């Protein structure tokens, strides 16, 4: 994963403005302060213990593999982005390490730490879990979510993958048993099954789970399984399929691994951490944990006391005074679809996800889902209007779309031709302000949908918010700066630089990838999310 980023933010010198012959001082800002500390991951996924005894953790979003010190929890990048993207990691009988790059559709392998990384298979969208047969050295991999198939992968990379079975129900974190059969969970069917890789024959071991995410054998042949929906760890008797609950963990579990002493390690996407579980007592030890998985869009409550953060694997509230975190929704445990951005109205939260093509309207009062619109073209941000309609920025079509009606099923494009629309807010003047990746800050009049360019030449602008002065604070992710924009003149002034923002997703992914969010309090304090180190920061006006 990414190593912890220690921001070295430059204090901005006091600027002067000449107004009608008089010199006025522009607002100066202090150094950034941590609100939510940075962490080593962007949502940990697959993990394994290699032959050297190292705990290795993969991340799809962070596109990297991290070695985690079990005693201290410190993470050190083993393979960096984008080549390190790993949903699952497997160690072969010769110590080789293979892993799946979920978003890239690639299976990679490295024979040892000093050997080059080789591509074994590609064009497999949603390639998810993999495991070696420790006796034969054969490698198997499955597609889940963006596909549903089990393959044998040629470890030499010379032959094309061999299809073993299709449409199983989402074979997730699996393992190969001593008998040569593949054992693992069916995510969408709630089952633990065994599959014969020779002919695809499948047998059910247990059908009592909600959403089983991974299953592994220990040294005695006992099966260990996690349920991401319930956050539970179970032991299963392979002879009769009976299960026994061993530990209650949090929802959002992704994978598990066992070391040679049968100690169990579990990854949690929402909590951005890894835990160790004693198989006998069920005692849980937190090895590492982060406040935010992959923070994106942010909004500030009316009183400035709460910052709402969409962090991809969850939706959290942050106490701006103490930094204390409260879960509003967790992926897998609650109704939530990988939120990248959040809008805030009097009664509702509005969450947007370009990955799932959804916009969700959630009640601020009871967290219930009031509407869920699907099938949108990479929605980057959404805003609820006073009349109850929702405005959505669709990146793939370059449009501002209005959703209305029951469950937001009525759809109408009100503005087209936008060049990479990323974030939207309503200004103090009632106008809609939108950042475009092409470099514009544009104002849209909601009365007639006419456009006016406020500023040009911005470097991949994403998050924006309006300061008490009426000026806008924009995150320029290409230059990793926060910039103040005067809407009257379009004049720009950098107020903070060298920020841990602007993380790149890699080939084939939308340029914004993880949105940098910006919010401004009534006293002028600027908050921003940092997609490079998963922290939340603030800068205060002097």
LOMIVEX-201885 format. One record per residue (C-alpha): x, y, z. Coordinates in pm, 1 decimal. Example, Ala and Ser with C-alpha at 12.3 -4.5 7.8 and 13.67 -1.06 7.14 Angstrom:
<recs>
<rec <1230.0, -450.0, 780.0>>
<rec <1367.0, -106.0, 714.0>>
</recs>
This chain:
<recs>
<rec <0.0, 0.0, 0.0>>
<rec <94.5, 361.0, 0.6>>
<rec <335.4, 456.2, 274.7>>
<rec <209.6, 713.0, 521.6>>
<rec <229.3, 1061.5, 372.7>>
<rec <362.8, 1339.6, 589.4>>
<rec <241.6, 1658.7, 425.7>>
<rec <486.4, 1943.5, 399.8>>
<rec <238.8, 2217.6, 314.9>>
<rec <379.0, 2559.1, 231.7>>
<rec <242.9, 2855.3, 415.1>>
<rec <109.8, 3099.4, 159.9>>
<rec <252.5, 3450.6, 173.9>>
<rec <14.0, 3738.4, 231.3>>
<rec <-113.5, 3862.0, -103.1>>
<rec <-224.2, 4215.5, -172.2>>
<rec <-509.4, 4345.2, -379.1>>
<rec <-518.6, 4696.5, -514.9>>
<rec <-874.9, 4820.1, -481.3>>
<rec <-961.3, 5174.3, -587.2>>
<rec <-613.6, 5289.1, -505.3>>
<rec <-606.8, 5130.5, -159.0>>
<rec <-415.4, 4815.6, -66.8>>
<rec <-622.3, 4540.8, 105.0>>
<rec <-480.4, 4222.4, 254.1>>
<rec <-610.9, 3892.3, 113.7>>
<rec <-702.2, 3614.4, 353.5>>
<rec <-397.2, 3421.7, 472.6>>
<rec <-414.8, 3060.2, 593.0>>
<rec <-212.9, 2863.2, 845.5>>
<rec <-54.9, 2523.0, 806.2>>
<rec <-279.4, 2216.6, 754.9>>
<rec <-388.1, 2029.6, 1064.1>>
<rec <-491.4, 1665.4, 1085.2>>
<rec <-860.9, 1601.7, 1153.1>>
<rec <-860.0, 1227.1, 1073.6>>
<rec <-510.9, 1072.2, 1066.8>>
<rec <-379.5, 916.6, 742.5>>
<rec <-352.7, 539.5, 712.9>>
<rec <-164.3, 275.5, 517.5>>
<rec <-453.8, 148.4, 305.6>>
<rec <-736.7, 244.2, 74.4>>
<rec <-949.4, -50.1, 178.9>>
<rec <-756.9, -375.8, 243.6>>
<rec <-871.0, -678.5, 45.3>>
<rec <-683.2, -1006.3, 2.1>>
<rec <-415.2, -1104.9, 247.6>>
<rec <-173.8, -1391.7, 294.7>>
<rec <123.1, -1509.1, 498.6>>
<rec <415.4, -1589.3, 270.3>>
<rec <695.2, -1842.3, 323.6>>
<rec <902.5, -1576.6, 498.6>>
<rec <626.9, -1523.2, 753.8>>
<rec <536.2, -1180.0, 616.3>>
<rec <177.7, -1056.9, 633.1>>
<rec <97.1, -923.1, 286.4>>
<rec <-216.7, -718.7, 223.4>>
<rec <-357.5, -627.2, -116.2>>
<rec <-575.9, -331.8, -209.5>>
<rec <-779.4, -286.4, -525.5>>
<rec <-849.3, 83.7, -474.9>>
<rec <-497.8, 157.9, -351.2>>
<rec <-359.2, -53.3, -638.1>>
<rec <-76.9, -183.9, -421.4>>
<rec <50.1, -466.6, -201.2>>
<rec <165.9, -377.8, 148.8>>
<rec <377.8, -570.7, 396.7>>
<rec <233.4, -517.7, 745.3>>
<rec <437.3, -562.5, 1061.6>>
<rec <218.5, -784.5, 1281.4>>
<rec <361.4, -640.7, 1603.4>>
<rec <353.6, -269.4, 1522.6>>
<rec <92.0, -250.3, 1245.8>>
<rec <326.0, -42.2, 1032.2>>
<rec <277.2, -83.0, 659.4>>
<rec <553.4, -84.4, 399.1>>
<rec <479.2, -84.7, 27.4>>
<rec <593.1, -408.2, -137.4>>
<rec <453.4, -342.2, -486.2>>
<rec <331.5, 7.5, -566.9>>
<rec <48.9, 140.9, -783.7>>
<rec <-66.5, 64.2, -1045.2>>
<rec <110.9, -270.1, -1095.2>>
<rec <39.6, -375.1, -737.2>>
<rec <-340.5, -369.6, -762.7>>
<rec <-442.9, -685.2, -573.8>>
<rec <-782.9, -818.3, -475.4>>
<rec <-631.6, -1147.4, -360.0>>
<rec <-281.4, -1284.4, -309.5>>
<rec <-166.2, -1648.1, -318.4>>
<rec <169.3, -1808.1, -238.7>>
<rec <274.9, -2109.6, -444.6>>
<rec <468.9, -2421.4, -340.7>>
<rec <796.2, -2263.8, -456.6>>
<rec <730.3, -1937.6, -274.5>>
<rec <606.3, -1758.4, -584.6>>
<rec <341.0, -1489.3, -532.5>>
<rec <42.2, -1455.8, -765.2>>
<rec <-229.0, -1192.8, -736.3>>
<rec <-541.0, -1065.8, -909.5>>
<rec <-586.1, -709.6, -1035.3>>
<rec <-966.3, -681.4, -1016.2>>
<rec <-1024.4, -354.4, -1204.6>>
<rec <-752.9, -426.6, -1460.4>>
<rec <-871.4, -783.1, -1531.1>>
<rec <-517.1, -919.1, -1494.9>>
<rec <-353.1, -1211.2, -1311.0>>
<rec <10.2, -1141.3, -1221.2>>
<rec <290.8, -1346.2, -1066.1>>
<rec <635.3, -1282.2, -921.9>>
<rec <863.3, -1583.1, -865.5>>
<rec <1053.5, -1408.2, -585.0>>
<rec <1117.7, -1056.7, -452.8>>
<rec <1395.1, -986.3, -702.7>>
<rec <1221.9, -1142.8, -1005.1>>
<rec <1022.0, -938.1, -1256.9>>
<rec <642.5, -936.1, -1240.5>>
<rec <483.7, -1141.1, -1517.4>>
<rec <129.4, -1125.8, -1655.4>>
<rec <-28.1, -1471.3, -1667.9>>
<rec <-373.3, -1376.9, -1794.4>>
<rec <-565.4, -1064.4, -1892.7>>
<rec <-905.3, -953.8, -2021.2>>
<rec <-1075.0, -1114.8, -1720.6>>
<rec <-1291.1, -834.6, -1571.0>>
<rec <-1361.9, -883.8, -1203.3>>
<rec <-1082.4, -1137.2, -1155.5>>
<rec <-1107.1, -1179.1, -783.4>>
<rec <-980.0, -1474.9, -583.1>>
<rec <-700.2, -1720.1, -655.6>>
<rec <-518.4, -2010.7, -493.9>>
<rec <-246.2, -2264.0, -569.3>>
<rec <-272.0, -2639.1, -536.9>>
<rec <27.9, -2687.7, -307.7>>
<rec <85.5, -3041.9, -437.6>>
<rec <68.9, -2986.7, -813.1>>
<rec <152.7, -2616.9, -835.6>>
<rec <-160.2, -2551.7, -1043.8>>
<rec <-314.7, -2206.0, -1008.3>>
<rec <-686.9, -2131.7, -1007.2>>
<rec <-865.6, -1794.6, -1019.3>>
<rec <-1228.2, -1678.7, -1013.5>>
<rec <-1423.3, -1384.0, -1152.2>>
<rec <-1681.0, -1223.6, -922.6>>
<rec <-1909.0, -917.2, -955.4>>
<rec <-1790.6, -826.4, -1308.1>>
<rec <-1809.0, -1190.5, -1412.7>>
<rec <-1885.7, -1533.4, -1263.4>>
<rec <-1639.7, -1804.2, -1363.0>>
<rec <-1362.0, -2029.2, -1234.5>>
<rec <-1042.1, -2071.7, -1436.8>>
<rec <-718.4, -2267.5, -1430.8>>
<rec <-432.3, -2026.2, -1501.7>>
<rec <-114.0, -2148.8, -1670.2>>
<rec <170.5, -2039.5, -1439.9>>
<rec <407.5, -2016.8, -1735.6>>
<rec <176.2, -1770.1, -1906.1>>
<rec <208.5, -1960.9, -2233.7>>
<rec <-138.6, -2113.4, -2248.4>>
<rec <-476.5, -1942.5, -2231.6>>
<rec <-682.2, -1988.1, -1912.4>>
<rec <-894.8, -2303.5, -1900.2>>
<rec <-1258.9, -2252.3, -1804.6>>
<rec <-1364.5, -2489.2, -1526.0>>
<rec <-1713.6, -2365.4, -1439.8>>
<rec <-1945.2, -2068.3, -1497.5>>
<rec <-2240.7, -1910.8, -1315.3>>
<rec <-2167.3, -2054.6, -972.8>>
<rec <-2296.1, -1764.8, -765.7>>
<rec <-1975.3, -1568.1, -705.6>>
<rec <-1692.8, -1794.0, -588.4>>
<rec <-1497.3, -1558.7, -365.5>>
<rec <-1194.0, -1612.8, -136.6>>
<rec <-1125.2, -1984.3, -189.6>>
<rec <-852.3, -2239.1, -123.2>>
<rec <-741.4, -2573.1, -264.3>>
<rec <-769.8, -2861.5, -18.7>>
<rec <-540.5, -3160.3, 29.3>>
<rec <-781.3, -3361.3, -188.7>>
<rec <-726.4, -3125.2, -482.8>>
<rec <-1080.9, -2986.6, -470.8>>
<rec <-1141.7, -2611.4, -460.1>>
<rec <-1328.8, -2501.6, -145.8>>
<rec <-1479.3, -2158.6, -105.0>>
<rec <-1785.2, -1935.1, -52.6>>
<rec <-2055.2, -1843.2, -301.1>>
<rec <-2110.1, -1475.3, -226.0>>
<rec <-2456.9, -1451.3, -382.3>>
<rec <-2591.5, -1786.0, -258.3>>
<rec <-2472.0, -1786.3, 103.0>>
<rec <-2306.6, -2123.9, 60.9>>
<rec <-1971.0, -2287.3, 122.8>>
<rec <-1897.0, -2535.1, -154.8>>
<rec <-1635.6, -2767.7, -299.7>>
<rec <-1560.5, -2783.4, -672.2>>
<rec <-1367.2, -3049.7, -861.0>>
<rec <-1130.4, -2857.3, -1093.1>>
<rec <-1114.7, -3154.1, -1328.8>>
<rec <-1481.8, -3149.1, -1433.8>>
<rec <-1653.9, -2867.3, -1243.3>>
<rec <-1858.8, -3096.7, -1016.2>>
<rec <-1983.6, -2894.3, -717.3>>
<rec <-2087.9, -3008.5, -368.2>>
<rec <-2247.5, -2793.5, -98.3>>
<rec <-2088.3, -2798.0, 247.2>>
<rec <-2302.2, -2536.4, 423.8>>
<rec <-2588.8, -2302.8, 325.2>>
<rec <-2640.6, -2094.4, 640.4>>
<rec <-2450.9, -1777.2, 552.4>>
<rec <-2573.1, -1431.7, 451.7>>
<rec <-2275.6, -1313.4, 244.9>>
<rec <-1971.1, -1537.5, 290.6>>
<rec <-1658.1, -1364.2, 165.9>>
<rec <-1374.5, -1613.6, 219.4>>
<rec <-1302.9, -1964.8, 344.6>>
<rec <-969.6, -2126.7, 434.4>>
<rec <-844.1, -2455.0, 579.1>>
<rec <-626.4, -2469.4, 889.1>>
<rec <-347.0, -2722.1, 940.8>>
<rec <-595.1, -2983.6, 1068.8>>
<rec <-833.6, -2951.7, 775.2>>
<rec <-1094.5, -2745.9, 961.1>>
<rec <-1266.8, -2477.6, 753.8>>
<rec <-1270.0, -2112.2, 867.8>>
<rec <-1517.7, -1869.2, 710.8>>
<rec <-1611.6, -1502.7, 742.4>>
<rec <-1952.9, -1351.2, 669.4>>
<rec <-1917.8, -991.7, 552.5>>
<rec <-2288.3, -917.1, 600.0>>
<rec <-2292.2, -1014.7, 967.4>>
<rec <-1925.7, -958.4, 1055.7>>
<rec <-1891.3, -1307.7, 1199.7>>
<rec <-1607.9, -1563.0, 1195.7>>
<rec <-1708.9, -1930.3, 1189.8>>
<rec <-1541.6, -2268.2, 1220.4>>
<rec <-1692.2, -2542.8, 1001.4>>
<rec <-1657.5, -2917.5, 1043.0>>
<rec <-1578.6, -3038.1, 689.3>>
<rec <-1727.1, -3383.4, 762.4>>
<rec <-2082.4, -3271.7, 834.8>>
<rec <-2082.0, -2899.9, 746.9>>
<rec <-2185.0, -2787.9, 1095.3>>
<rec <-2064.0, -2440.7, 1186.2>>
<rec <-1961.0, -2280.6, 1515.5>>
<rec <-1934.0, -1906.2, 1571.7>>
<rec <-1589.9, -1814.2, 1705.5>>
<rec <-1578.8, -1433.5, 1695.1>>
<rec <-1804.7, -1135.2, 1633.4>>
<rec <-1624.9, -877.6, 1421.6>>
<rec <-1754.0, -573.3, 1231.9>>
<rec <-1933.9, -585.0, 899.2>>
<rec <-1738.3, -519.9, 580.3>>
<rec <-1498.9, -815.8, 612.3>>
<rec <-1316.6, -906.4, 291.8>>
<rec <-1066.7, -1186.9, 335.3>>
<rec <-880.6, -1407.3, 580.0>>
<rec <-552.4, -1595.8, 602.7>>
<rec <-393.7, -1841.2, 844.2>>
<rec <-28.0, -1872.9, 939.9>>
<rec <156.4, -2198.3, 1013.3>>
<rec <35.2, -2186.1, 1375.3>>
<rec <-326.9, -2144.1, 1262.8>>
<rec <-349.1, -1783.8, 1381.5>>
<rec <-623.0, -1614.9, 1181.0>>
<rec <-588.0, -1276.2, 1010.1>>
<rec <-891.0, -1089.5, 876.6>>
<rec <-915.1, -776.8, 660.0>>
<rec <-1193.9, -519.6, 692.7>>
<rec <-1257.7, -276.1, 407.2>>
<rec <-1474.5, -32.8, 601.7>>
<rec <-1242.1, -2.0, 900.4>>
<rec <-939.7, 5.5, 670.9>>
<rec <-766.3, -247.3, 892.1>>
<rec <-646.9, -597.5, 971.7>>
<rec <-725.7, -801.7, 1282.9>>
<rec <-577.6, -1118.4, 1430.8>>
<rec <-808.3, -1376.1, 1589.6>>
<rec <-705.7, -1652.0, 1828.0>>
<rec <-874.5, -1968.3, 1691.0>>
<rec <-918.6, -2120.3, 2037.3>>
<rec <-1042.2, -1828.4, 2246.6>>
<rec <-1178.6, -1602.5, 1974.1>>
<rec <-979.6, -1312.3, 2117.8>>
<rec <-941.9, -1032.6, 1865.2>>
<rec <-631.4, -814.2, 1833.4>>
<rec <-633.1, -507.6, 1610.9>>
<rec <-309.5, -500.9, 1411.1>>
<rec <-379.8, -189.0, 1210.1>>
<rec <-677.9, 37.8, 1149.3>>
<rec <-752.5, 361.4, 966.1>>
<rec <-1020.9, 623.2, 1014.2>>
<rec <-1113.0, 642.5, 646.0>>
<rec <-1077.2, 385.0, 370.0>>
<rec <-1076.8, 606.3, 62.9>>
<rec <-1225.2, 947.1, 150.7>>
<rec <-1391.5, 1134.3, -133.9>>
<rec <-1663.4, 1396.9, -133.1>>
<rec <-1730.0, 1583.7, 193.4>>
<rec <-1997.7, 1819.7, 322.3>>
<rec <-2020.6, 2023.7, 641.3>>
<rec <-2329.9, 2038.2, 864.1>>
<rec <-2513.4, 2365.7, 902.5>>
<rec <-2363.1, 2429.3, 1246.0>>
<rec <-2012.9, 2332.4, 1133.4>>
<rec <-1981.4, 2066.4, 1402.7>>
<rec <-2003.3, 1760.7, 1174.9>>
<rec <-1822.5, 1672.7, 856.2>>
<rec <-1990.6, 1407.6, 640.5>>
<rec <-1750.8, 1192.2, 439.2>>
<rec <-1818.7, 941.7, 161.2>>
<rec <-1524.7, 703.2, 193.8>>
<rec <-1611.0, 442.1, -69.7>>
<rec <-1657.3, 147.0, 167.5>>
<rec <-1872.5, 349.4, 405.2>>
<rec <-2032.8, 679.5, 495.4>>
<rec <-1911.0, 848.9, 812.7>>
<rec <-1963.6, 1156.6, 1026.1>>
<rec <-1661.3, 1331.7, 1173.6>>
<rec <-1678.9, 1552.6, 1481.7>>
<rec <-1484.0, 1857.2, 1366.8>>
<rec <-1372.5, 1941.7, 1720.4>>
<rec <-1245.5, 1601.4, 1831.6>>
<rec <-1208.5, 1403.3, 1508.4>>
<rec <-1432.9, 1128.5, 1652.2>>
<rec <-1593.5, 907.0, 1387.2>>
<rec <-1949.3, 775.4, 1365.6>>
<rec <-2070.7, 524.6, 1108.3>>
<rec <-2380.0, 628.5, 914.6>>
<rec <-2356.2, 336.5, 673.4>>
<rec <-2116.1, 47.3, 607.1>>
<rec <-2073.9, -145.2, 283.4>>
<rec <-2214.6, -498.9, 299.7>>
<rec <-2369.8, -438.1, 642.1>>
<rec <-2607.9, -159.4, 529.7>>
<rec <-2783.9, -45.1, 213.7>>
<rec <-2495.7, 137.3, 48.9>>
<rec <-2328.8, 126.8, -292.4>>
<rec <-1965.3, 236.7, -278.4>>
<rec <-2019.5, 613.3, -227.9>>
<rec <-1763.0, 845.0, -384.3>>
<rec <-1942.0, 1173.7, -315.5>>
<rec <-2206.7, 1317.9, -83.9>>
<rec <-2461.6, 1596.1, -116.7>>
<rec <-2642.0, 1748.1, 180.1>>
<rec <-2993.2, 1892.2, 196.8>>
<rec <-3212.2, 1986.2, 493.7>>
<rec <-3359.6, 1637.1, 525.6>>
<rec <-3137.2, 1405.2, 324.1>>
<rec <-2793.3, 1286.8, 226.1>>
<rec <-2740.4, 1223.3, -145.7>>
<rec <-2467.1, 969.8, -226.2>>
<rec <-2319.7, 913.0, -571.3>>
<rec <-2106.9, 627.2, -705.4>>
<rec <-1954.2, 627.2, -1053.1>>
<rec <-1848.8, 264.9, -1001.4>>
<rec <-2201.5, 127.2, -956.7>>
<rec <-2378.8, 399.9, -1155.4>>
<rec <-2604.9, 487.7, -862.9>>
<rec <-2743.0, 783.5, -673.1>>
<rec <-2891.5, 715.5, -330.1>>
<rec <-3110.9, 950.8, -127.6>>
<rec <-3081.1, 869.4, 244.8>>
<rec <-3278.9, 1023.2, 530.1>>
<rec <-3070.9, 1226.5, 774.2>>
<rec <-3326.4, 1143.2, 1044.7>>
<rec <-3331.7, 763.0, 1040.1>>
<rec <-3075.4, 663.9, 771.4>>
<rec <-3345.2, 494.7, 562.8>>
<rec <-3306.4, 489.6, 185.2>>
<rec <-3574.5, 710.7, 32.7>>
<rec <-3470.1, 654.4, -329.4>>
<rec <-3205.7, 465.5, -525.9>>
<rec <-3147.9, 543.2, -892.9>>
<rec <-2945.3, 295.4, -1101.0>>
<rec <-2809.0, 292.4, -1452.9>>
<rec <-2651.8, 637.3, -1450.6>>
<rec <-2345.4, 711.7, -1665.0>>
<rec <-2064.0, 741.2, -1407.8>>
<rec <-2234.4, 980.4, -1164.0>>
<rec <-1963.3, 1184.9, -993.2>>
<rec <-2175.5, 1400.2, -762.4>>
<rec <-2539.9, 1477.1, -685.7>>
<rec <-2738.1, 1759.4, -529.9>>
<rec <-3096.8, 1764.5, -403.1>>
<rec <-3293.9, 2071.5, -508.4>>
<rec <-3563.7, 2247.0, -300.7>>
<rec <-3838.2, 2088.7, -514.1>>
<rec <-3715.0, 1736.6, -427.5>>
<rec <-3555.8, 1664.3, -764.2>>
<rec <-3192.0, 1555.2, -774.7>>
<rec <-2926.7, 1697.1, -1006.7>>
<rec <-2651.9, 1455.0, -1108.8>>
<rec <-2319.1, 1508.1, -1282.6>>
<rec <-2272.5, 1223.0, -1530.4>>
<rec <-1906.3, 1204.6, -1625.9>>
<rec <-1949.3, 955.5, -1911.5>>
<rec <-2198.3, 1174.7, -2096.8>>
<rec <-2068.3, 1515.4, -1988.9>>
<rec <-2410.4, 1619.1, -1869.3>>
<rec <-2606.1, 1758.4, -1578.0>>
<rec <-2908.6, 1534.3, -1535.9>>
<rec <-3226.7, 1599.9, -1341.6>>
<rec <-3389.7, 1304.3, -1164.2>>
<rec <-3744.7, 1322.7, -1032.3>>
<rec <-4054.8, 1116.1, -966.4>>
<rec <-4099.3, 798.7, -766.9>>
<rec <-3758.9, 648.4, -686.7>>
<rec <-3611.7, 913.1, -921.6>>
<rec <-3711.4, 716.9, -1231.3>>
<rec <-3779.8, 1028.1, -1443.5>>
<rec <-3458.2, 1142.0, -1608.3>>
<rec <-3386.6, 1454.8, -1812.4>>
<rec <-3058.3, 1607.7, -1931.7>>
<rec <-3068.2, 1978.4, -1853.6>>
<rec <-2710.0, 2070.5, -1943.4>>
<rec <-2489.3, 1890.8, -2196.7>>
<rec <-2139.5, 1938.2, -2331.5>>
<rec <-1966.0, 1957.5, -1994.7>>
<rec <-1598.8, 1856.8, -2010.2>>
<rec <-1541.3, 1612.0, -1726.6>>
<rec <-1797.8, 1734.0, -1469.6>>
<rec <-1675.9, 1631.9, -1125.9>>
<rec <-1835.0, 1821.2, -833.1>>
<rec <-2139.4, 2044.6, -789.6>>
<rec <-2260.9, 2280.5, -515.6>>
<rec <-2526.4, 2547.8, -482.6>>
<rec <-2377.5, 2893.0, -432.6>>
<rec <-2497.6, 3162.6, -196.5>>
<rec <-2657.6, 3335.4, -495.6>>
<rec <-2870.4, 3030.5, -581.7>>
<rec <-2657.4, 2939.6, -881.0>>
<rec <-2509.7, 2593.8, -941.9>>
<rec <-2129.7, 2580.1, -951.5>>
<rec <-1955.3, 2290.9, -1125.5>>
<rec <-1591.8, 2191.4, -1163.6>>
<rec <-1478.7, 2036.2, -1491.7>>
<rec <-1163.4, 1828.6, -1524.1>>
<rec <-1084.8, 2024.2, -1839.8>>
<rec <-1008.7, 2318.6, -1611.6>>
<rec <-1324.3, 2525.6, -1577.5>>
<rec <-1533.9, 2643.4, -1287.3>>
<rec <-1874.9, 2710.6, -1439.7>>
<rec <-2198.0, 2860.3, -1308.2>>
<rec <-2533.2, 2718.7, -1419.7>>
<rec <-2854.1, 2915.8, -1371.9>>
<rec <-3121.4, 2665.9, -1254.7>>
<rec <-3396.3, 2894.2, -1389.4>>
<rec <-3300.6, 2845.2, -1755.0>>
<rec <-2990.9, 2615.7, -1736.4>>
<rec <-2771.3, 2879.1, -1901.3>>
<rec <-2395.7, 2858.4, -1838.1>>
<rec <-2132.2, 3112.7, -1747.0>>
<rec <-1760.0, 3044.2, -1711.0>>
<rec <-1630.2, 3170.1, -1376.4>>
<rec <-1267.3, 3061.9, -1413.0>>
<rec <-1051.8, 2872.2, -1662.5>>
<rec <-706.5, 2719.4, -1657.6>>
<rec <-755.6, 2518.0, -1340.0>>
<rec <-547.1, 2199.5, -1313.8>>
<rec <-791.8, 1905.6, -1291.8>>
<rec <-1025.2, 2073.8, -1041.3>>
<rec <-1245.7, 1849.5, -829.0>>
<rec <-1390.9, 1946.0, -489.3>>
<rec <-1515.6, 2298.4, -430.5>>
<rec <-1688.4, 2499.5, -160.1>>
<rec <-1781.0, 2863.2, -108.1>>
<rec <-1609.0, 3061.4, 165.8>>
<rec <-1784.6, 3322.9, 383.4>>
<rec <-1625.6, 3589.5, 164.8>>
<rec <-1815.4, 3456.2, -135.7>>
<rec <-1499.8, 3328.6, -301.6>>
<rec <-1466.2, 2960.7, -395.4>>
<rec <-1205.6, 2715.8, -269.7>>
<rec <-1118.4, 2459.8, -537.1>>
<rec <-897.7, 2150.4, -515.4>>
<rec <-662.7, 2143.2, -814.4>>
<rec <-558.4, 1779.4, -807.9>>
<rec <-301.0, 1791.2, -1085.9>>
<rec <-94.6, 2052.0, -901.5>>
<rec <-200.7, 1919.7, -558.2>>
<rec <-311.3, 2261.8, -438.7>>
<rec <-611.5, 2440.5, -291.0>>
<rec <-695.3, 2752.3, -488.1>>
<rec <-916.5, 3048.4, -406.9>>
<rec <-1125.9, 3173.1, -699.5>>
<rec <-1293.2, 3513.1, -706.4>>
<rec <-1629.5, 3468.5, -886.3>>
<rec <-1641.6, 3839.5, -974.8>>
<rec <-1314.7, 3844.9, -1167.3>>
<rec <-1206.7, 3480.7, -1208.3>>
<rec <-879.6, 3564.8, -1033.6>>
<rec <-703.5, 3264.9, -878.9>>
<rec <-477.1, 3242.6, -574.0>>
<rec <-314.8, 2930.5, -427.2>>
<rec <-377.1, 2905.2, -52.8>>
<rec <-211.9, 2564.0, 16.6>>
<rec <25.8, 2345.0, -181.1>>
<rec <210.5, 2011.1, -167.9>>
<rec <-110.1, 1839.4, -53.6>>
<rec <-161.4, 1459.9, -41.0>>
<rec <-430.8, 1476.1, -310.8>>
<rec <-455.3, 1376.4, -675.3>>
<rec <-415.3, 997.2, -649.3>>
<rec <-427.8, 839.9, -995.8>>
<rec <-633.8, 528.2, -1051.2>>
<rec <-432.9, 392.9, -1340.9>>
<rec <-514.9, 282.3, -1697.4>>
<rec <-878.8, 233.8, -1789.3>>
<rec <-1023.7, 421.2, -1489.2>>
<rec <-1198.6, 760.7, -1484.0>>
<rec <-950.4, 1046.7, -1433.5>>
<rec <-1109.1, 1169.5, -1107.1>>
<rec <-1102.8, 816.3, -960.5>>
<rec <-1115.8, 913.8, -590.4>>
<rec <-1265.9, 1258.9, -556.3>>
<rec <-1090.6, 1521.0, -345.8>>
<rec <-1362.0, 1682.6, -136.0>>
<rec <-1364.4, 2039.4, -1.9>>
<rec <-1582.7, 2209.4, 260.8>>
<rec <-1563.0, 2550.7, 429.3>>
<rec <-1695.7, 2644.9, 774.5>>
<rec <-1857.6, 2974.6, 873.6>>
<rec <-1530.0, 3090.5, 1032.2>>
<rec <-1344.0, 3028.1, 706.0>>
<rec <-1178.9, 2698.9, 807.3>>
<rec <-1122.3, 2483.9, 498.4>>
<rec <-1155.2, 2105.1, 519.8>>
<rec <-1032.2, 1867.5, 250.7>>
<rec <-1009.7, 1493.0, 196.4>>
<rec <-674.8, 1343.9, 97.3>>
<rec <-698.9, 1051.5, -143.3>>
<rec <-324.1, 989.0, -139.8>>
<rec <-301.9, 903.4, 230.8>>
<rec <-671.1, 858.0, 330.4>>
<rec <-659.7, 1142.9, 582.3>>
<rec <-884.5, 1443.7, 644.8>>
<rec <-723.9, 1785.0, 700.5>>
<rec <-817.5, 2143.4, 773.8>>
<rec <-649.9, 2480.3, 724.9>>
<rec <-758.3, 2776.5, 933.8>>
<rec <-752.6, 3141.3, 834.8>>
<rec <-517.9, 3356.8, 1039.4>>
</recs>
